[in-house]
Amino acid sequence: MRRKIIISLFFSMIIVVSTLYTIMDLYLYTYDPTWRGIVNPRHIPESPYIFILGASYAYPINSTHVSEKLEENDLHYEVYNLADMSDTPSHRLKSLERLITLNPEIVIYCVSITDFEKPVARAGMINDASKDELELLDPKEEIVKAFSIITQNDLAGKFPTSPKERTILSAKYLIRGPEYTHNPFINFKTTPVTDERTFDATHAFTFRGVDSSHDNKERIALQKIITELQHKGTKVILFTSPHHKTFLDAVGESNLAVFESIMTDIAEQNDVSVYFLHDRYERLDIWRDPHHIAVNKKAAIYSDDIADILKNELGN
């Protein structure tokens, strides 16, 4: 009986989370930078758009700070950080048509080595675990595992921790527009810098290796995103997502070399620039966790570097 209850609860939670993910996807499909909510007039843009895309690795980039840095060099753009939780090229491709209709002049795309990680091996959702093991199941952990198997992406550390918060943010967006206008998809609140000495003790990483095949779905999706944006006259720039040394050590030098080779090939094939930032901040005291730089003034170097990349590309 207890097994049946646990299994029923498990699949009920999957249905609830699937519904949430659908709602969150709709946010991407309907996004409009001019929208300020039902109760406010629409924003009239005065400058061309620059969109920052990627997963949560890119979210600490302060788009307002980047815009101010550009203005110091007489470069006037409206910069929006559209990074979204657990995003991948194949996921972003689904909403690309909407993005193109917004006519961004530049898209700067954050690509992570995790986008090219070899897929999770397919396996049964629930095995013949003992009664005691079933009693100890962590529902959130098991749902993350299930979605990892279904999507063939490792979602550990990327799964939304507060569906309630995302639902509230969506409601606020409808009524009064995004709470953080230029960082609309994740709550852009200041987060503390974590003592990196705790990372080794609290984070154990396994990396399955880089899928270097040309039929890798994320590589194909990234190629298509670049091609379609360029076809509409949007300039595309790539950069690799930063990670702390703890994670990079788990990845290993050989995998990093393969990833860099893939990114170089994609850049050369599509005539775009790629900037390698994945190990640039690996030893700096600016991290919230080994995957994410903190949203914090101490971490302004990340936003400064993105501004410098854009200044360099606009100068060229």
Beta strands, then each sheet from edge to edge (+ up, - down):
strand 1: 49-53
strand 2: 78-81
strand 3: 106-111
strand 4: 235-240
strand 5: 273-275
strand 6: 287-289
strand 7: 292-293
sheet 1: 2+ 1+ 3+ 4+ 5+
sheet 2: 6+ 7-
end
